Amino acid sequence: MAPRQCPKCDLRFATADELDDHLARDHAVDPERLPDRRPVPPPPPPPPAAPGR
Ligand SMILES: [Zn+2]
C-alpha cells in the first residue's frame, strides 16, 4: 500500500486511518470532507440505445 501524504504538511502515514487521525488532531480537519478520501464513484451506465434502429 502506498504511503499517504498529508495534504496539509510533509508527514506521511502508512494507512489512511493514521492520516485521518493526524488530520483531525493536528489540522482540525474532518477527513470525510477531503475530496481525495472519497471513493471514486462508478461511471454512470451508458444511455440506452436510441430506438428506431
Ligand atoms: Zn499534516
mmCIF file of the protein (N, C-alpha, C, O) and its ligand, coordinates in Angstrom:
data_MODEL
# 
_entry.id   MODEL 
# 
loop_
_entity.id 
_entity.type 
_entity.pdbx_number_of_molecules 
1 polymer     1 
2 non-polymer 1 
# 
_entity_poly.entity_id                      1 
_entity_poly.type                           'polypeptide(L)' 
_entity_poly.nstd_linkage                   no 
_entity_poly.nstd_monomer                   no 
_entity_poly.pdbx_seq_one_letter_code       MAPRQCPKCDLRFATADELDDHLARDHAVDPERLPDRRPVPPPPPPPPAAPGR 
_entity_poly.pdbx_seq_one_letter_code_can   MAPRQCPKCDLRFATADELDDHLARDHAVDPERLPDRRPVPPPPPPPPAAPGR 
_entity_poly.pdbx_strand_id                 A 
# 
loop_
_entity_poly_seq.entity_id 
_entity_poly_seq.num 
_entity_poly_seq.mon_id 
_entity_poly_seq.hetero 
1 1  MET n 
1 2  ALA n 
1 3  PRO n 
1 4  ARG n 
1 5  GLN n 
1 6  CYS n 
1 7  PRO n 
1 8  LYS n 
1 9  CYS n 
1 10 ASP n 
1 11 LEU n 
1 12 ARG n 
1 13 PHE n 
1 14 ALA n 
1 15 THR n 
1 16 ALA n 
1 17 ASP n 
1 18 GLU n 
1 19 LEU n 
1 20 ASP n 
1 21 ASP n 
1 22 HIS n 
1 23 LEU n 
1 24 ALA n 
1 25 ARG n 
1 26 ASP n 
1 27 HIS n 
1 28 ALA n 
1 29 VAL n 
1 30 ASP n 
1 31 PRO n 
1 32 GLU n 
1 33 ARG n 
1 34 LEU n 
1 35 PRO n 
1 36 ASP n 
1 37 ARG n 
1 38 ARG n 
1 39 PRO n 
1 40 VAL n 
1 41 PRO n 
1 42 PRO n 
1 43 PRO n 
1 44 PRO n 
1 45 PRO n 
1 46 PRO n 
1 47 PRO n 
1 48 PRO n 
1 49 ALA n 
1 50 ALA n 
1 51 PRO n 
1 52 GLY n 
1 53 ARG n 
# 
loop_
_struct_asym.id 
_struct_asym.entity_id 
A 1 
B 2 
# 
loop_
_chem_comp.id 
_chem_comp.type 
_chem_comp.mon_nstd_flag 
ALA 'L-peptide linking' y 
ARG 'L-peptide linking' y 
ASP 'L-peptide linking' y 
CYS 'L-peptide linking' y 
GLN 'L-peptide linking' y 
GLU 'L-peptide linking' y 
GLY 'peptide linking'   y 
HIS 'L-peptide linking' y 
LEU 'L-peptide linking' y 
LYS 'L-peptide linking' y 
MET 'L-peptide linking' y 
PHE 'L-peptide linking' y 
PRO 'L-peptide linking' y 
THR 'L-peptide linking' y 
VAL 'L-peptide linking' y 
ZN  non-polymer         . 
# 
_pdbx_entity_nonpoly.entity_id   2 
_pdbx_entity_nonpoly.name        ? 
_pdbx_entity_nonpoly.comp_id     ZN 
# 
_pdbx_nonpoly_scheme.asym_id         B 
_pdbx_nonpoly_scheme.entity_id       2 
_pdbx_nonpoly_scheme.mon_id          ZN 
_pdbx_nonpoly_scheme.ndb_seq_num     1 
_pdbx_nonpoly_scheme.pdb_seq_num     101 
_pdbx_nonpoly_scheme.auth_seq_num    101 
_pdbx_nonpoly_scheme.pdb_mon_id      ZN 
_pdbx_nonpoly_scheme.auth_mon_id     ZN 
_pdbx_nonpoly_scheme.pdb_strand_id   A 
_pdbx_nonpoly_scheme.pdb_ins_code    . 
# 
loop_
_atom_site.group_PDB 
_atom_site.id 
_atom_site.type_symbol 
_atom_site.label_atom_id 
_atom_site.label_alt_id 
_atom_site.label_comp_id 
_atom_site.label_asym_id 
_atom_site.label_entity_id 
_atom_site.label_seq_id 
_atom_site.pdbx_PDB_ins_code 
_atom_site.Cartn_x 
_atom_site.Cartn_y 
_atom_site.Cartn_z 
_atom_site.occupancy 
_atom_site.B_iso_or_equiv 
_atom_site.pdbx_formal_charge 
_atom_site.auth_seq_id 
_atom_site.auth_comp_id 
_atom_site.auth_asym_id 
_atom_site.auth_atom_id 
_atom_site.pdbx_PDB_model_num 
ATOM   1   N  N  . MET A 1 1  ? 0.854   -1.202 0.000   1.00 0.00 ? 1   MET A N  1 
ATOM   2   C  CA . MET A 1 1  ? 0.000   0.000  0.000   1.00 0.00 ? 1   MET A CA 1 
ATOM   3   C  C  . MET A 1 1  ? 0.884   1.244  0.000   1.00 0.00 ? 1   MET A C  1 
ATOM   4   O  O  . MET A 1 1  ? 1.846   1.323  0.764   1.00 0.00 ? 1   MET A O  1 
ATOM   5   N  N  . ALA A 1 2  ? 0.570   2.184  -0.827  1.00 0.00 ? 2   ALA A N  1 
ATOM   6   C  CA . ALA A 1 2  ? 1.374   3.400  -0.925  1.00 0.00 ? 2   ALA A CA 1 
ATOM   7   C  C  . ALA A 1 2  ? 1.159   4.261  0.312   1.00 0.00 ? 2   ALA A C  1 
ATOM   8   O  O  . ALA A 1 2  ? 0.045   4.333  0.830   1.00 0.00 ? 2   ALA A O  1 
ATOM   9   N  N  . PRO A 1 3  ? 2.220   4.917  0.792   1.00 0.00 ? 3   PRO A N  1 
ATOM   10  C  CA . PRO A 1 3  ? 2.046   5.804  1.942   1.00 0.00 ? 3   PRO A CA 1 
ATOM   11  C  C  . PRO A 1 3  ? 1.137   6.965  1.590   1.00 0.00 ? 3   PRO A C  1 
ATOM   12  O  O  . PRO A 1 3  ? 1.059   7.406  0.443   1.00 0.00 ? 3   PRO A O  1 
ATOM   13  N  N  . ARG A 1 4  ? 0.456   7.440  2.612   1.00 0.00 ? 4   ARG A N  1 
ATOM   14  C  CA . ARG A 1 4  ? -0.471  8.549  2.403   1.00 0.00 ? 4   ARG A CA 1 
ATOM   15  C  C  . ARG A 1 4  ? 0.193   9.853  2.813   1.00 0.00 ? 4   ARG A C  1 
ATOM   16  O  O  . ARG A 1 4  ? 0.635   10.015 3.951   1.00 0.00 ? 4   ARG A O  1 
ATOM   17  N  N  . GLN A 1 5  ? 0.253   10.765 1.879   1.00 0.00 ? 5   GLN A N  1 
ATOM   18  C  CA . GLN A 1 5  ? 0.844   12.074 2.140   1.00 0.00 ? 5   GLN A CA 1 
ATOM   19  C  C  . GLN A 1 5  ? -0.221  12.984 2.744   1.00 0.00 ? 5   GLN A C  1 
ATOM   20  O  O  . GLN A 1 5  ? -1.326  13.116 2.219   1.00 0.00 ? 5   GLN A O  1 
ATOM   21  N  N  . CYS A 1 6  ? 0.145   13.604 3.860   1.00 0.00 ? 6   CYS A N  1 
ATOM   22  C  CA . CYS A 1 6  ? -0.767  14.590 4.434   1.00 0.00 ? 6   CYS A CA 1 
ATOM   23  C  C  . CYS A 1 6  ? -0.881  15.776 3.482   1.00 0.00 ? 6   CYS A C  1 
ATOM   24  O  O  . CYS A 1 6  ? 0.137   16.329 3.064   1.00 0.00 ? 6   CYS A O  1 
ATOM   25  N  N  . PRO A 1 7  ? -2.114  16.179 3.130   1.00 0.00 ? 7   PRO A N  1 
ATOM   26  C  CA . PRO A 1 7  ? -2.277  17.317 2.220   1.00 0.00 ? 7   PRO A CA 1 
ATOM   27  C  C  . PRO A 1 7  ? -1.955  18.653 2.875   1.00 0.00 ? 7   PRO A C  1 
ATOM   28  O  O  . PRO A 1 7  ? -1.857  19.676 2.197   1.00 0.00 ? 7   PRO A O  1 
ATOM   29  N  N  . LYS A 1 8  ? -1.790  18.640 4.201   1.00 0.00 ? 8   LYS A N  1 
ATOM   30  C  CA . LYS A 1 8  ? -1.568  19.889 4.937   1.00 0.00 ? 8   LYS A CA 1 
ATOM   31  C  C  . LYS A 1 8  ? -0.119  20.105 5.332   1.00 0.00 ? 8   LYS A C  1 
ATOM   32  O  O  . LYS A 1 8  ? 0.282   21.233 5.622   1.00 0.00 ? 8   LYS A O  1 
ATOM   33  N  N  . CYS A 1 9  ? 0.673   19.041 5.349   1.00 0.00 ? 9   CYS A N  1 
ATOM   34  C  CA . CYS A 1 9  ? 2.068   19.167 5.749   1.00 0.00 ? 9   CYS A CA 1 
ATOM   35  C  C  . CYS A 1 9  ? 2.870   18.049 5.090   1.00 0.00 ? 9   CYS A C  1 
ATOM   36  O  O  . CYS A 1 9  ? 2.361   17.345 4.217   1.00 0.00 ? 9   CYS A O  1 
ATOM   37  N  N  . ASP A 1 10 ? 4.129   17.886 5.511   1.00 0.00 ? 10  ASP A N  1 
ATOM   38  C  CA . ASP A 1 10 ? 5.012   16.932 4.836   1.00 0.00 ? 10  ASP A CA 1 
ATOM   39  C  C  . ASP A 1 10 ? 4.972   15.528 5.412   1.00 0.00 ? 10  ASP A C  1 
ATOM   40  O  O  . ASP A 1 10 ? 5.681   14.645 4.931   1.00 0.00 ? 10  ASP A O  1 
ATOM   41  N  N  . LEU A 1 11 ? 4.170   15.308 6.416   1.00 0.00 ? 11  LEU A N  1 
ATOM   42  C  CA . LEU A 1 11 ? 4.141   13.994 7.039   1.00 0.00 ? 11  LEU A CA 1 
ATOM   43  C  C  . LEU A 1 11 ? 3.475   12.970 6.127   1.00 0.00 ? 11  LEU A C  1 
ATOM   44  O  O  . LEU A 1 11 ? 2.575   13.282 5.347   1.00 0.00 ? 11  LEU A O  1 
ATOM   45  N  N  . ARG A 1 12 ? 3.956   11.732 6.260   1.00 0.00 ? 12  ARG A N  1 
ATOM   46  C  CA . ARG A 1 12 ? 3.335   10.631 5.535   1.00 0.00 ? 12  ARG A CA 1 
ATOM   47  C  C  . ARG A 1 12 ? 2.930   9.558  6.523   1.00 0.00 ? 12  ARG A C  1 
ATOM   48  O  O  . ARG A 1 12 ? 3.526   9.409  7.589   1.00 0.00 ? 12  ARG A O  1 
ATOM   49  N  N  . PHE A 1 13 ? 1.907   8.817  6.149   1.00 0.00 ? 13  PHE A N  1 
ATOM   50  C  CA . PHE A 1 13 ? 1.379   7.780  7.026   1.00 0.00 ? 13  PHE A CA 1 
ATOM   51  C  C  . PHE A 1 13 ? 1.161   6.505  6.232   1.00 0.00 ? 13  PHE A C  1 
ATOM   52  O  O  . PHE A 1 13 ? 0.861   6.527  5.038   1.00 0.00 ? 13  PHE A O  1 
ATOM   53  N  N  . ALA A 1 14 ? 1.323   5.389  6.939   1.00 0.00 ? 14  ALA A N  1 
ATOM   54  C  CA . ALA A 1 14 ? 1.225   4.102  6.259   1.00 0.00 ? 14  ALA A CA 1 
ATOM   55  C  C  . ALA A 1 14 ? -0.211  3.753  5.905   1.00 0.00 ? 14  ALA A C  1 
ATOM   56  O  O  . ALA A 1 14 ? -0.474  3.041  4.935   1.00 0.00 ? 14  ALA A O  1 
ATOM   57  N  N  . THR A 1 15 ? -1.130  4.265  6.705   1.00 0.00 ? 15  THR A N  1 
ATOM   58  C  CA . THR A 1 15 ? -2.529  3.901  6.464   1.00 0.00 ? 15  THR A CA 1 
ATOM   59  C  C  . THR A 1 15 ? -3.406  5.146  6.449   1.00 0.00 ? 15  THR A C  1 
ATOM   60  O  O  . THR A 1 15 ? -3.049  6.189  6.997   1.00 0.00 ? 15  THR A O  1 
ATOM   61  N  N  . ALA A 1 16 ? -4.544  5.011  5.819   1.00 0.00 ? 16  ALA A N  1 
ATOM   62  C  CA . ALA A 1 16 ? -5.491  6.128  5.776   1.00 0.00 ? 16  ALA A CA 1 
ATOM   63  C  C  . ALA A 1 16 ? -6.004  6.455  7.170   1.00 0.00 ? 16  ALA A C  1 
ATOM   64  O  O  . ALA A 1 16 ? -6.286  7.613  7.478   1.00 0.00 ? 16  ALA A O  1 
ATOM   65  N  N  . ASP A 1 17 ? -6.124  5.432  8.013   1.00 0.00 ? 17  ASP A N  1 
ATOM   66  C  CA . ASP A 1 17 ? -6.601  5.688  9.373   1.00 0.00 ? 17  ASP A CA 1 
ATOM   67  C  C  . ASP A 1 17 ? -5.638  6.584  10.139  1.00 0.00 ? 17  ASP A C  1 
ATOM   68  O  O  . ASP A 1 17 ? -6.056  7.491  10.858  1.00 0.00 ? 17  ASP A O  1 
ATOM   69  N  N  . GLU A 1 18 ? -4.341  6.320  9.977   1.00 0.00 ? 18  GLU A N  1 
ATOM   70  C  CA . GLU A 1 18 ? -3.358  7.161  10.658  1.00 0.00 ? 18  GLU A CA 1 
ATOM   71  C  C  . GLU A 1 18 ? -3.397  8.583  10.129  1.00 0.00 ? 18  GLU A C  1 
ATOM   72  O  O  . GLU A 1 18 ? -3.286  9.542  10.892  1.00 0.00 ? 18  GLU A O  1 
ATOM   73  N  N  . LEU A 1 19 ? -3.555  8.713  8.823   1.00 0.00 ? 19  LEU A N  1 
ATOM   74  C  CA . LEU A 1 19 ? -3.637  10.045 8.231   1.00 0.00 ? 19  LEU A CA 1 
ATOM   75  C  C  . LEU A 1 19 ? -4.886  10.765 8.724   1.00 0.00 ? 19  LEU A C  1 
ATOM   76  O  O  . LEU A 1 19 ? -4.836  11.952 9.046   1.00 0.00 ? 19  LEU A O  1 
ATOM   77  N  N  . ASP A 1 20 ? -5.996  10.057 8.783   1.00 0.00 ? 20  ASP A N  1 
ATOM   78  C  CA . ASP A 1 20 ? -7.232  10.665 9.284   1.00 0.00 ? 20  ASP A CA 1 
ATOM   79  C  C  . ASP A 1 20 ? -7.044  11.176 10.709  1.00 0.00 ? 20  ASP A C  1 
ATOM   80  O  O  . ASP A 1 20 ? -7.471  12.277 11.056  1.00 0.00 ? 20  ASP A O  1 
ATOM   81  N  N  . ASP A 1 21 ? -6.397  10.354 11.519  1.00 0.00 ? 21  ASP A N  1 
ATOM   82  C  CA . ASP A 1 21 ? -6.187  10.740 12.909  1.00 0.00 ? 21  ASP A CA 1 
ATOM   83  C  C  . ASP A 1 21 ? -5.290  11.967 12.998  1.00 0.00 ? 21  ASP A C  1 
ATOM   84  O  O  . ASP A 1 21 ? -5.545  12.876 13.788  1.00 0.00 ? 21  ASP A O  1 
ATOM   85  N  N  . HIS A 1 22 ? -4.258  11.988 12.197  1.00 0.00 ? 22  HIS A N  1 
ATOM   86  C  CA . HIS A 1 22 ? -3.338  13.137 12.166  1.00 0.00 ? 22  HIS A CA 1 
ATOM   87  C  C  . HIS A 1 22 ? -4.070  14.394 11.711  1.00 0.00 ? 22  HIS A C  1 
ATOM   88  O  O  . HIS A 1 22 ? -3.901  15.459 12.306  1.00 0.00 ? 22  HIS A O  1 
ATOM   89  N  N  . LEU A 1 23 ? -4.869  14.283 10.677  1.00 0.00 ? 23  LEU A N  1 
ATOM   90  C  CA . LEU A 1 23 ? -5.609  15.448 10.172  1.00 0.00 ? 23  LEU A CA 1 
ATOM   91  C  C  . LEU A 1 23 ? -6.542  15.990 11.241  1.00 0.00 ? 23  LEU A C  1 
ATOM   92  O  O  . LEU A 1 23 ? -6.634  17.201 11.442  1.00 0.00 ? 23  LEU A O  1 
ATOM   93  N  N  . ALA A 1 24 ? -7.224  15.098 11.915  1.00 0.00 ? 24  ALA A N  1 
ATOM   94  C  CA . ALA A 1 24 ? -8.173  15.531 12.930  1.00 0.00 ? 24  ALA A CA 1 
ATOM   95  C  C  . ALA A 1 24 ? -7.462  16.185 14.115  1.00 0.00 ? 24  ALA A C  1 
ATOM   96  O  O  . ALA A 1 24 ? -7.923  17.191 14.654  1.00 0.00 ? 24  ALA A O  1 
ATOM   97  N  N  . ARG A 1 25 ? -6.326  15.593 14.511  1.00 0.00 ? 25  ARG A N  1 
ATOM   98  C  CA . ARG A 1 25 ? -5.625  16.090 15.708  1.00 0.00 ? 25  ARG A CA 1 
ATOM   99  C  C  . ARG A 1 25 ? -4.810  17.343 15.417  1.00 0.00 ? 25  ARG A C  1 
ATOM   100 O  O  . ARG A 1 25 ? -4.891  18.332 16.146  1.00 0.00 ? 25  ARG A O  1 
ATOM   101 N  N  . ASP A 1 26 ? -4.024  17.292 14.343  1.00 0.00 ? 26  ASP A N  1 
ATOM   102 C  CA . ASP A 1 26 ? -3.035  18.351 14.119  1.00 0.00 ? 26  ASP A CA 1 
ATOM   103 C  C  . ASP A 1 26 ? -3.529  19.474 13.222  1.00 0.00 ? 26  ASP A C  1 
ATOM   104 O  O  . ASP A 1 26 ? -3.002  20.586 13.253  1.00 0.00 ? 26  ASP A O  1 
ATOM   105 N  N  . HIS A 1 27 ? -4.541  19.178 12.426  1.00 0.00 ? 27  HIS A N  1 
ATOM   106 C  CA . HIS A 1 27 ? -5.014  20.207 11.497  1.00 0.00 ? 27  HIS A CA 1 
ATOM   107 C  C  . HIS A 1 27 ? -6.483  20.544 11.695  1.00 0.00 ? 27  HIS A C  1 
ATOM   108 O  O  . HIS A 1 27 ? -7.014  21.415 11.007  1.00 0.00 ? 27  HIS A O  1 
ATOM   109 N  N  . ALA A 1 28 ? -7.138  19.875 12.616  1.00 0.00 ? 28  ALA A N  1 
ATOM   110 C  CA . ALA A 1 28 ? -8.555  20.118 12.869  1.00 0.00 ? 28  ALA A CA 1 
ATOM   111 C  C  . ALA A 1 28 ? -9.379  19.979 11.590  1.00 0.00 ? 28  ALA A C  1 
ATOM   112 O  O  . ALA A 1 28 ? -10.319 20.735 11.343  1.00 0.00 ? 28  ALA A O  1 
ATOM   113 N  N  . VAL A 1 29 ? -8.994  18.989 10.789  1.00 0.00 ? 29  VAL A N  1 
ATOM   114 C  CA . VAL A 1 29 ? -9.692  18.749 9.529   1.00 0.00 ? 29  VAL A CA 1 
ATOM   115 C  C  . VAL A 1 29 ? -10.569 17.511 9.685   1.00 0.00 ? 29  VAL A C  1 
ATOM   116 O  O  . VAL A 1 29 ? -10.173 16.515 10.290  1.00 0.00 ? 29  VAL A O  1 
ATOM   117 N  N  . ASP A 1 30 ? -11.751 17.602 9.132   1.00 0.00 ? 30  ASP A N  1 
ATOM   118 C  CA . ASP A 1 30 ? -12.602 16.421 9.090   1.00 0.00 ? 30  ASP A CA 1 
ATOM   119 C  C  . ASP A 1 30 ? -12.218 15.625 7.845   1.00 0.00 ? 30  ASP A C  1 
ATOM   120 O  O  . ASP A 1 30 ? -12.496 16.068 6.730   1.00 0.00 ? 30  ASP A O  1 
ATOM   121 N  N  . PRO A 1 31 ? -11.596 14.478 8.005   1.00 0.00 ? 31  PRO A N  1 
ATOM   122 C  CA . PRO A 1 31 ? -11.118 13.728 6.835   1.00 0.00 ? 31  PRO A CA 1 
ATOM   123 C  C  . PRO A 1 31 ? -12.219 13.379 5.850   1.00 0.00 ? 31  PRO A C  1 
ATOM   124 O  O  . PRO A 1 31 ? -11.971 13.211 4.657   1.00 0.00 ? 31  PRO A O  1 
ATOM   125 N  N  . GLU A 1 32 ? -13.423 13.273 6.355   1.00 0.00 ? 32  GLU A N  1 
ATOM   126 C  CA . GLU A 1 32 ? -14.534 12.933 5.469   1.00 0.00 ? 32  GLU A CA 1 
ATOM   127 C  C  . GLU A 1 32 ? -14.749 14.004 4.407   1.00 0.00 ? 32  GLU A C  1 
ATOM   128 O  O  . GLU A 1 32 ? -15.342 13.747 3.359   1.00 0.00 ? 32  GLU A O  1 
ATOM   129 N  N  . ARG A 1 33 ? -14.258 15.208 4.692   1.00 0.00 ? 33  ARG A N  1 
ATOM   130 C  CA . ARG A 1 33 ? -14.517 16.312 3.769   1.00 0.00 ? 33  ARG A CA 1 
ATOM   131 C  C  . ARG A 1 33 ? -13.418 16.487 2.736   1.00 0.00 ? 33  ARG A C  1 
ATOM   132 O  O  . ARG A 1 33 ? -13.545 17.305 1.825   1.00 0.00 ? 33  ARG A O  1 
ATOM   133 N  N  . LEU A 1 34 ? -12.340 15.723 2.871   1.00 0.00 ? 34  LEU A N  1 
ATOM   134 C  CA . LEU A 1 34 ? -11.284 15.832 1.876   1.00 0.00 ? 34  LEU A CA 1 
ATOM   135 C  C  . LEU A 1 34 ? -11.701 15.086 0.615   1.00 0.00 ? 34  LEU A C  1 
ATOM   136 O  O  . LEU A 1 34 ? -12.147 13.941 0.686   1.00 0.00 ? 34  LEU A O  1 
ATOM   137 N  N  . PRO A 1 35 ? -11.559 15.724 -0.522  1.00 0.00 ? 35  PRO A N  1 
ATOM   138 C  CA . PRO A 1 35 ? -12.038 15.080 -1.752  1.00 0.00 ? 35  PRO A CA 1 
ATOM   139 C  C  . PRO A 1 35 ? -11.273 13.809 -2.080  1.00 0.00 ? 35  PRO A C  1 
ATOM   140 O  O  . PRO A 1 35 ? -11.850 12.872 -2.630  1.00 0.00 ? 35  PRO A O  1 
ATOM   141 N  N  . ASP A 1 36 ? -9.964  13.755 -1.749  1.00 0.00 ? 36  ASP A N  1 
ATOM   142 C  CA . ASP A 1 36 ? -9.211  12.565 -2.146  1.00 0.00 ? 36  ASP A CA 1 
ATOM   143 C  C  . ASP A 1 36 ? -9.418  11.394 -1.197  1.00 0.00 ? 36  ASP A C  1 
ATOM   144 O  O  . ASP A 1 36 ? -8.836  10.327 -1.393  1.00 0.00 ? 36  ASP A O  1 
ATOM   145 N  N  . ARG A 1 37 ? -10.241 11.584 -0.171  1.00 0.00 ? 37  ARG A N  1 
ATOM   146 C  CA . ARG A 1 37 ? -10.550 10.466 0.725   1.00 0.00 ? 37  ARG A CA 1 
ATOM   147 C  C  . ARG A 1 37 ? -11.811 9.745  0.283   1.00 0.00 ? 37  ARG A C  1 
ATOM   148 O  O  . ARG A 1 37 ? -12.110 8.654  0.768   1.00 0.00 ? 37  ARG A O  1 
ATOM   149 N  N  . ARG A 1 38 ? -12.536 10.341 -0.620  1.00 0.00 ? 38  ARG A N  1 
ATOM   150 C  CA . ARG A 1 38 ? -13.771 9.690  -1.060  1.00 0.00 ? 38  ARG A CA 1 
ATOM   151 C  C  . ARG A 1 38 ? -13.449 8.613  -2.085  1.00 0.00 ? 38  ARG A C  1 
ATOM   152 O  O  . ARG A 1 38 ? -12.551 8.768  -2.912  1.00 0.00 ? 38  ARG A O  1 
ATOM   153 N  N  . PRO A 1 39 ? -14.188 7.536  -2.016  1.00 0.00 ? 39  PRO A N  1 
ATOM   154 C  CA . PRO A 1 39 ? -14.013 6.536  -3.068  1.00 0.00 ? 39  PRO A CA 1 
ATOM   155 C  C  . PRO A 1 39 ? -14.481 7.108  -4.399  1.00 0.00 ? 39  PRO A C  1 
ATOM   156 O  O  . PRO A 1 39 ? -15.396 7.930  -4.463  1.00 0.00 ? 39  PRO A O  1 
ATOM   157 N  N  . VAL A 1 40 ? -13.835 6.654  -5.441  1.00 0.00 ? 40  VAL A N  1 
ATOM   158 C  CA . VAL A 1 40 ? -14.227 7.134  -6.764  1.00 0.00 ? 40  VAL A CA 1 
ATOM   159 C  C  . VAL A 1 40 ? -15.565 6.512  -7.131  1.00 0.00 ? 40  VAL A C  1 
ATOM   160 O  O  . VAL A 1 40 ? -15.705 5.290  -7.093  1.00 0.00 ? 40  VAL A O  1 
ATOM   161 N  N  . PRO A 1 41 ? -16.545 7.327  -7.486  1.00 0.00 ? 41  PRO A N  1 
ATOM   162 C  CA . PRO A 1 41 ? -17.844 6.747  -7.842  1.00 0.00 ? 41  PRO A CA 1 
ATOM   163 C  C  . PRO A 1 41 ? -17.740 6.010  -9.167  1.00 0.00 ? 41  PRO A C  1 
ATOM   164 O  O  . PRO A 1 41 ? -16.938 6.367  -10.030 1.00 0.00 ? 41  PRO A O  1 
ATOM   165 N  N  . PRO A 1 42 ? -18.546 4.994  -9.315  1.00 0.00 ? 42  PRO A N  1 
ATOM   166 C  CA . PRO A 1 42 ? -18.520 4.262  -10.590 1.00 0.00 ? 42  PRO A CA 1 
ATOM   167 C  C  . PRO A 1 42 ? -19.057 5.160  -11.697 1.00 0.00 ? 42  PRO A C  1 
ATOM   168 O  O  . PRO A 1 42 ? -19.870 6.049  -11.442 1.00 0.00 ? 42  PRO A O  1 
ATOM   169 N  N  . PRO A 1 43 ? -18.610 4.934  -12.903 1.00 0.00 ? 43  PRO A N  1 
ATOM   170 C  CA . PRO A 1 43 ? -19.119 5.762  -14.003 1.00 0.00 ? 43  PRO A CA 1 
ATOM   171 C  C  . PRO A 1 43 ? -20.596 5.485  -14.220 1.00 0.00 ? 43  PRO A C  1 
ATOM   172 O  O  . PRO A 1 43 ? -21.073 4.386  -13.935 1.00 0.00 ? 43  PRO A O  1 
ATOM   173 N  N  . PRO A 1 44 ? -21.312 6.465  -14.717 1.00 0.00 ? 44  PRO A N  1 
ATOM   174 C  CA . PRO A 1 44 ? -22.741 6.238  -14.953 1.00 0.00 ? 44  PRO A CA 1 
ATOM   175 C  C  . PRO A 1 44 ? -22.927 5.199  -16.046 1.00 0.00 ? 44  PRO A C  1 
ATOM   176 O  O  . PRO A 1 44 ? -22.075 5.041  -16.921 1.00 0.00 ? 44  PRO A O  1 
ATOM   177 N  N  . PRO A 1 45 ? -24.033 4.502  -15.987 1.00 0.00 ? 45  PRO A N  1 
ATOM   178 C  CA . PRO A 1 45 ? -24.274 3.493  -17.034 1.00 0.00 ? 45  PRO A CA 1 
ATOM   179 C  C  . PRO A 1 45 ? -24.465 4.179  -18.376 1.00 0.00 ? 45  PRO A C  1 
ATOM   180 O  O  . PRO A 1 45 ? -24.928 5.318  -18.438 1.00 0.00 ? 45  PRO A O  1 
ATOM   181 N  N  . PRO A 1 46 ? -24.116 3.497  -19.433 1.00 0.00 ? 46  PRO A N  1 
ATOM   182 C  CA . PRO A 1 46 ? -24.298 4.116  -20.752 1.00 0.00 ? 46  PRO A CA 1 
ATOM   183 C  C  . PRO A 1 46 ? -25.775 4.325  -21.031 1.00 0.00 ? 46  PRO A C  1 
ATOM   184 O  O  . PRO A 1 46 ? -26.612 3.569  -20.538 1.00 0.00 ? 46  PRO A O  1 
ATOM   185 N  N  . PRO A 1 47 ? -26.102 5.333  -21.807 1.00 0.00 ? 47  PRO A N  1 
ATOM   186 C  CA . PRO A 1 47 ? -27.517 5.563  -22.114 1.00 0.00 ? 47  PRO A CA 1 
ATOM   187 C  C  . PRO A 1 47 ? -28.046 4.414  -22.955 1.00 0.00 ? 47  PRO A C  1 
ATOM   188 O  O  . PRO A 1 47 ? -27.297 3.771  -23.690 1.00 0.00 ? 47  PRO A O  1 
ATOM   189 N  N  . PRO A 1 48 ? -29.333 4.166  -22.842 1.00 0.00 ? 48  PRO A N  1 
ATOM   190 C  CA . PRO A 1 48 ? -29.907 3.080  -23.663 1.00 0.00 ? 48  PRO A CA 1 
ATOM   191 C  C  . PRO A 1 48 ? -29.799 3.420  -25.136 1.00 0.00 ? 48  PRO A C  1 
ATOM   192 O  O  . PRO A 1 48 ? -29.756 4.585  -25.531 1.00 0.00 ? 48  PRO A O  1 
ATOM   193 N  N  . ALA A 1 49 ? -29.757 2.394  -25.914 1.00 0.00 ? 49  ALA A N  1 
ATOM   194 C  CA . ALA A 1 49 ? -29.639 2.610  -27.362 1.00 0.00 ? 49  ALA A CA 1 
ATOM   195 C  C  . ALA A 1 49 ? -30.849 3.376  -27.857 1.00 0.00 ? 49  ALA A C  1 
ATOM   196 O  O  . ALA A 1 49 ? -31.974 3.178  -27.399 1.00 0.00 ? 49  ALA A O  1 
ATOM   197 N  N  . ALA A 1 50 ? -30.586 4.245  -28.794 1.00 0.00 ? 50  ALA A N  1 
ATOM   198 C  CA . ALA A 1 50 ? -31.693 5.030  -29.340 1.00 0.00 ? 50  ALA A CA 1 
ATOM   199 C  C  . ALA A 1 50 ? -32.676 4.093  -30.069 1.00 0.00 ? 50  ALA A C  1 
ATOM   200 O  O  . ALA A 1 50 ? -32.265 3.207  -30.819 1.00 0.00 ? 50  ALA A O  1 
ATOM   201 N  N  . PRO A 1 51 ? -33.951 4.304  -29.836 1.00 0.00 ? 51  PRO A N  1 
ATOM   202 C  CA . PRO A 1 51 ? -34.941 3.444  -30.514 1.00 0.00 ? 51  PRO A CA 1 
ATOM   203 C  C  . PRO A 1 51 ? -35.011 3.783  -32.003 1.00 0.00 ? 51  PRO A C  1 
ATOM   204 O  O  . PRO A 1 51 ? -34.608 4.863  -32.436 1.00 0.00 ? 51  PRO A O  1 
ATOM   205 N  N  . GLY A 1 52 ? -35.520 2.849  -32.751 1.00 0.00 ? 52  GLY A N  1 
ATOM   206 C  CA . GLY A 1 52 ? -35.735 3.108  -34.155 1.00 0.00 ? 52  GLY A CA 1 
ATOM   207 C  C  . GLY A 1 52 ? -34.593 2.666  -35.057 1.00 0.00 ? 52  GLY A C  1 
ATOM   208 O  O  . GLY A 1 52 ? -34.554 3.014  -36.238 1.00 0.00 ? 52  GLY A O  1 
ATOM   209 N  N  . ARG A 1 53 ? -33.647 1.884  -34.488 1.00 0.00 ? 53  ARG A N  1 
ATOM   210 C  CA . ARG A 1 53 ? -32.571 1.431  -35.382 1.00 0.00 ? 53  ARG A CA 1 
ATOM   211 C  C  . ARG A 1 53 ? -32.917 0.096  -35.997 1.00 0.00 ? 53  ARG A C  1 
ATOM   212 O  O  . ARG A 1 53 ? -32.134 -0.446 -36.777 1.00 0.00 ? 53  ARG A O  1 
HETATM 213 ZN ZN . ZN  B 2 .  ? -0.275  17.117 8.430   1.00 0.00 2 101 ZN  A ZN 1 
# 
